Amino acid sequence: MEDCRLKERTYAIEEMFLSPYACKSNATRGREREEEPCAMRTDFQRDRDRIIYCKAFRRLKNKTQVFFSPEGDHYVTRLTHTLDVAQIARSIARALALNEDLTEAIALGHDLGHTPFGHSGERILNSLTPTGFRHNEQSVRVVEVLEKDGRGLNLTAEVRDGILNHKKSGSPMTLEGKCVSIADRIAYINHDLDDAVRAGILSQNDVPENIKKTLGYTSRERINRAVSSIYRESYGKNEVKMGKDIEEASEQLRAFMFDRVYLSESARGEEEKAARMLSAMYTYFVKNPDKMPKTFIDLMSRFSVEQVVCDYLSSMTDRFAVYMFNKIFVPKGWSFIDEDN
């Protein structure tokens, strides 16, 4: 009985303190498959826990954000990016009196389907598979199909929708999903800039002065100004957006990063190497699907071989992709025996 009251207390707190535009935990649209509810946790809290404990979440620590398999300890990985997004998204949700549990669950799951080698890997798989590849759609596929040996995590509709629509072009059904979408853009622009400076590709002086003057001169200043702008523009409203000046400067910084970092000659050179690796493995596994792990072989009874190969390749970490390529295509050394001895 005490356990049941804990969840009911959460419902009561949300009714008292959350915005009328928030998605309340007791108003979820539910799961695809009915299951026994938890006595203590709301459905959104359970979703958050399921994501944290799934295999795809653990693999994010060894997946590229921008720089392929960086040697330094302080470069951003797909996991640390995800934690950045969760932190910023929760700050926005708290400021706007929205549902932080739902926001965090979406944020933690938004990149589960990302490829090895960052967005380069995404572009490569998109060019290889007949149906195309988009990491937001693959993230939904991870939680609906691939986890739990093909059973999926059975998350709520609101979390799955937020994951699917976290890209700028998406349209989330909840304001919590919009918090994650805008937090994703705030996070990657800032930590990618810091990584580029750390790698010696840029210096802070290279960033145009008008951008720094509007957004701030450090990541801390830029994130604080962005969140503050969202609060001023969105509190008490059925929307989540930045002020026009901050949004325009953020888009200018994003364009600057594409020009100087994401599409730079050095980045493109590494992408060519990744393309050769992923292309070779894609062809190999389409021709030899029995060489994939059993979980993926079993999926071929429900999905095309091309789709399942794409599932397998996108699940790989950077290091495992290199390992698998070497295992398949690089000849192993031969031990010679000296018959005279």
N, C-alpha and C positions, 0 to 999 in steps of 0.2 A: 504493500500500500504506500509506503514511503517513496518507493521508486516512481510510482504513478504520479504522486503529487509533485515530484520534481519536474516532470515534463509539463504538467498542468500549470505549474508556476511560471515556466518559460512562456507558455501561451499567454498567460495573464500579463506578464511584463511587456510582451510585444504589443498587446492591445492597448496598454497604458501609455507606452513611450514611443512606439514607432510611428512614422509618418503614415497618413492615410493612403499614401501612394506606395508604401512598402509591401512586399510580398510576405504575408504572415505565414508562419510555419504550419499552422493548422488549416491553411487554405490551399495547400499544395494540390496540384492536379494528379499527384500520385505516380506510381510506378507502372511499367508495362506488365509486370507479373505481380499479382497480389502476394503479400507475405505478412507474417506476424509482425506487428509494430513493436518497436522497442519500448519498454516500460519507462526508461529514463530519458532517452534522447529523442529529439525531434527528427523527422525524416531528413532534413537538411544537415543536421549534425551527424547523422549516420552516413550520409553521402560523403561528407568531408573525411570521416574516418576511413571509409572504404577506399577512397582515392589514395590517401596517405599510405595505406598498407598494401596497395597493389604493386605488382612487379613493374609495370610501366613507369610508375612514379619513381621507383628506385633507380631505374636506368637513366633518368634525366641527368643524374650527376655526371655521367660520362658522355653527354651529347653536347655538340657545339652550339654556342650561341652565335658568335661571329667568327672567332678565330679557331681554325681547325686544331683539335687536340693540343691546346696551348701547354707549354712546359711550365710556365709560372703558376704559383698556387693561388694567385689573386684574380685571375681572369674569370669573367662571368661564364657559367655553364647554363645549360637549359634549366637545371634545377634551381640555381641561385636566381636566375631570371624569374622563374615561377614564384619563388618566395618574395622577390621584390614586388611582383604584381599583386600578390596576395596582401602584402603589407599596405601598399598604396590604395588598393581597392577597398580594404577594410577602413582605412582612414577616411576615404570619401564616403563610404556607407555610414560610418559613425557620424560624420558631420551632417549628413542629410537625414539622419534618423531612419535608415533603411536596415534591412535584415543582414547583419554581419555574417551569420552562419551560412546563409545561402551565397552571399558574395564570396566568402572564402572557399566554399566548395567548388564554385565555378572557376575561381582563379587557380586553385591547385590542380584542376583537371584540364585547363584550357590548352595545354601543349603536350598532352600525353601521347599524341599520335605523331609528334614531330620526328623527322628523319635524322639519321646521322648527317654530319656536315652542314647543319643549319638549313637556311633557306636555299642554299645551293643544292643540297640533297633533295629538297622539295621540288625545285625546278627540274632536276634531272629525272626523278621518278614521274613527274607530270608528263615529261616528254616520252617516257618509255612505255607506260601502260595505256592500253586503248581507252580506258574510261577516264584517264587523267588522275591527278593526285593533288589534293588540297589538305593541308595539315589539320585544319579545323574539322573537316569531315572525317579524317582519319582518327582524330581524338575521340569523336563520338563513336566511331566504330570500335575503338579500343574498349570503351566502357560498356558498349552494348553487346559486343560479340567476342572480342579477343581475350579479354581477361577471364580468369577462372576456367581455363581450358575450353573456351568456346561458349560459356554460359553468360559472360558479361557480368557487370556489377549491379545491374538492375537499379540504376539511379532514378531520381525523380525527374519529371518532365522539365521542370524549371532549370535544373542543373544541366541537363543535356542540351536544352535550348541555349543556355548561356555559353556553353562550350562551343556549340556550332556557330554561334553568331558573334564571337568575340572579335573577329576582324573588323576593321573600320567599315567595310562594306556591309556588315551584318546589321540586323535589326532585332535585338533581343526582346523577348516578351516582357521582361521585368526590368525595373530600374537597377536592380542588383547586377543583372547581366551587363547593363550599360556602364556601371561602375568598373567592371572588369575590362571591358573593351577600351575605355579611355585610360585606365591604369596601365594596360599593356603598352600603349603608345608612349605614355609618360616614362615608363620604366626602361624600355629598350633604347629610346633615344639617349637617355642620360647615362645608363651604364655602358652602352656601346661607345659613347664618346669618351668616357673614362678609360675604357680598355684600349681605344685607339691611341690615346695619349700615353698610356702605360707601355704600349708596344712601339712607341716612337713614330707612328704613322702621322700623327698630328701633334700640335701643341695647343694649349688653350688660346694662345694668341692668334691661331689660324681661324678661330670661330669669329665671324663678322661681329663687329662691335655693337651694331644695332640689335642683334639677336641677344647678346649677353646683357645689354642694358635693359631689355624688356623681360627676359626670362631669369636672369641672374648669372653670376660668375662661377658658381659651383653647383654640383648636383643637388646638394642640400637646398640651396636657394631656389633652383629651378623647380624641384619637386614641391617645395612649400608654396611657391607662387602659383603653381598649377592647381594644387588642391584648394588653396584659398580662393582662387578664381572660380573653381567649380562650385564651391560653397556659396559664394556671392550670387552666382548666376542661377543656381538650381534649388536652393533651400526653399521648401514649401511649395515646390512646383513638381509637375509630373514630367520631369526631364532631368538629364545629367549632361551638362555641357560647360565648356570653358567660356570666359569672356573673349570677345573678338580679338583683342590685342594679343592675349596669351596664345590663342589658337593660331593666329597668323604667324606669330614668331616661332611657335612649335613646328608648324609646317615648313617654315624656312630652314629651321635646324634639321629637320628630317631630310629635306632636299639636299642640304649641305652634306649630311652624312652619306647619302646615296652617292653623291658625286665624288667625295673624297675617301670613303671607306668601303661601302658595300659593293660598289661597282668599280673599284680601283683595279689597276693592272695586277697588283699582287694578289688581290682576292680572286680575280678571274683566273689567274694562273693555277691557284690551288683548286678552283672549281673544275678545271679541265682534268686534273688528276682524279678528283672524286668522280667525275662523269665516266671516266674510263673504268674505274673500279666497279661502280654500281651498274653500269651497262653490261659489263662482262658477267657479273654475278646474276643479273636479271636473266640474261640469255641462258646461262648455265642452269639455273633452277627451273626455268620454264621447260627446258629439255629434260631435266633430271629432277622432277619434283620429289621423288622418293629420297633425295638427299637432304631434304629439310627435316626439322624435328617433327616428331609424331603429332604434336598438337596442330601443326600447320597442315600436315598430310590429311588429318581427319577433316579439316575444314573444306577440303576439295570436294567432299560429298554435297556441300551446300553452296560453294562459290567456285568461280572459274579459277583455273590454275594461275592466270595472270594476276587476278585479284589477291590470291593467297601469297604468291611470290612477292607482290608489293607489300602485303602485310608483314611478311618476314623481313624484308630488307628495311622497311621503315622502322621496325622494332629494334634494329641493331644500334648499339652505341658506336661512336667513332672507332674506338679501339677494337671492338669485336668485328666491325666491318673490315678493318685492315687485316686482322687475324684471319678471318674467313677467306678473304681474297688470297692471302699468302698460302693458306692451306690448300685452296683449289688450284691455283695457277702457278705458284712459284715452286720450281723443282726442289726436292729435298736433297741434302748431301748424301753421298754414297760412301760407305765404309769399305775401303779396299783391304784385302788380306795379302800380306807379303808371304808368298808360298815358300820363299827361300829361307825363312826363319822358323 
